[in-house]
Amino acid sequence: MPKKYLNHTEEGKLSGDMRELYDRLLPSDESDRRRAEFVQKLERILNQQWTGNEIKVHVFGSSGNMLCTSDSDGEPLQGSEDLKSVQTDIVQLTFV
């Protein structure tokens, strides 16, 4: 039968364990920097390939809502406001 309540010691240990997990999963500054550089590079490549469209890359999913980890994949979304019918391509990528 599961416990309904934790004693003070158990509660403290659980809080400490959760904080440790949070700290371990939190993306590093290096990971954030690599992710931003990748998005800029992808934008540059797409705009060089399809000139005159002002393509912008937007990251969504866990990376876009800041719930990612250093090992998370990324789901960039590209589109162009200048296209008559806005087309979007979803590409799943892994940031290493």
Steps between C-alpha positions, in 0.01 A plus 500: 500500500647839402576758765276807514755712684876522530675565826730803523815302413340329199364831373843663527667214312238510225540877461879461480473217245263704284731802511795282400304360205395851393859626514623201302236541226530878468663585165848645530593844369709320238198298388289817471776670301534204259124490449485874420799474264338207322174688447692798357702272272188321378333835430806619306514180291127510418515867404805438278323211329167683452596864465244776534272316745627624840466153651489493880562187704300455819574228752196334657430198714709451813781720368261783417318501832821468704418152633794342319812338636851508357417173321164609356432500132377814329206558273570812296214638294579707196264721310497812292251783531575601139365178349144522365400192695721464804666161486665342798728202532555324828844352542600304807864550593723395782726759657833340587 
